[in-house]
Amino acid sequence: MKVKMISRNPDNYVRETKLQQHKVPRNYDPALHPLEGAREYVRALNATKLDRVFAKPFVCNLSGHRDGVACFGKHPKLLSTLATGAYDGEVRIWDLANRTSVRSFVAHDGFVRGIAYARNGERLFTVGDDKTIKVWSSQAPDVGQEEEPVNTILSRHILHGISHNRKDNSFATCGEVCAIWDEKHNDPIKTLKWGVDTLHTISYNPVETNVLACCASDRSIILYDQREAQPLRKIVLTMKSNKLAWNPMEAFNFTVANEDCNLYTFDTRKLRTPLKVHFDHVSAVTDVDYAPTGHEFVSASYDKTVRIYNAHQSHSRDIYHTKRMQHVVCVAWSLDNRYIFSGSDEMNVRMWKANASEKLGIIRPRERANFNYQEALKEKYAAHPQIKRIARHRQVPRHVLNAQRKMRMVKDKELVKEANVRKHSKKGKVPFVSEKKKHVLREDV
């Protein structure tokens, strides 16, 4: 006679300690879970809604400047240190962890045009309207001592920007000419010029560190190689570019902030056509900075907003604004990829979360696993209409909404007019021109 008995191994369902979770037996056979897709969709929908409920991006406000904030300088070694320059020539060093100003000194007469840290973070370089390059120590002076620059270099030309090389001790300034300097000398080791009046921004490539780019007052973007005696290439856009930022992970790509409310991402190997045109701003874009991952960048604009873009998408994924924030002049993305800093005309530096709904503070392992599961669900069901609508919706200021409507009407009328002209013209006389090709006038080599 056979006797059937149930045999269970305690190792399969009994936890070893009280700190562990109870083991739950699961059968992953899809035939036993016919409603799995529906359940996942509801979870994705709830995760998207909770994402918008907890979207509170503003972290803090750093006040102390007595005039508008003009520029930022990120410390290459310390995440909690930020240098800011103002219109009145004052430079402040901030301790972001404690949200306090640890140093302040008047560096220049007039605007502070640019701030750059040396590659090891031990020196701070500032340029201003007084035609001087001043070198400051990163360490605060002893008690009772006054703030004095380590070195002061007098330039022959007016200066509008500065950028430091990531791998060696050279730095570059722009103004009437592009000048390459060495930290040990008080005269430029090389001067580069391509027949323009003023260069107003300069940036070293963080990967190919011998390559740098400038934006000029004749609406052009000029590429230089500090090993060469002459500039490399030049493209002319329809309107002036205000700022330029290199992608830290893709050595060939850079993005410019333009006066025509758009941003343009270019590949240096094919400058005639931009890789992507980034829309959504309704006024001149004043600054742009990349995330350290290279996947996203942040832009500041005269329309009093800060927008975050995916590097390969045309429209912004998020918009930050407050009632008190005026024209945003400068913006920076922290090197730990978690925070964004913005400086505006009303003398404030604001700190934002890069991910608006991210939880700050300690996150337990189970909580982190749940967040990762929700992100995976949102990515899986991102194309569903209801989830897409909720994830994309943003409340914008009324003046931005009205300007967007006006710009949309103008664009629609231009398209209708072009279609009518094409309809009543000889075939092929009015060609179709893509949006990317409309904004680049010419390329010079």
Buried (B, 14 or more C-beta within 10 A) or exposed (E): EEEEEEEEEEEEEEEEEEEEEEEEEEEEEEEEEEEEEEEBBEBBBEBBEEBEEEBEBBBEEBEBBEBBBBBBBBBBEBBEBBBBBBBBBBBBBBBBEEBEBEBBBEBBEEBBBBBBBBBEBEBBBBBBBBBBBBBBEBEEEEEEEEBEBEEEBEBEBBBBBBBBBEEEBBBBBBBBBBBBBBBEEEEBEBEBEBEBEBBBBBBBBBBEBBBBBBBBEBBBBBBBBBEEEEBBBBBBBEEBBBBBBBBBBBBBBBBBBBBBBBBBBBBBEEBEBBBBBBBBBBBBBBBBBBBBEBBBBBBBBBBBBBBBBBBEEBEBBBBBBBEEBBBBBBBBBBBEBBBBBBBBBBBBBBBBBBBBBBEEEEEEEEEEEEBEEBEEBBEEBEEBEEBEEBBEEBEBBEEBEEBBEEBEEEEEEEEEEEEEEBEEEEEEEBEEEEEBEEBBEEBEE
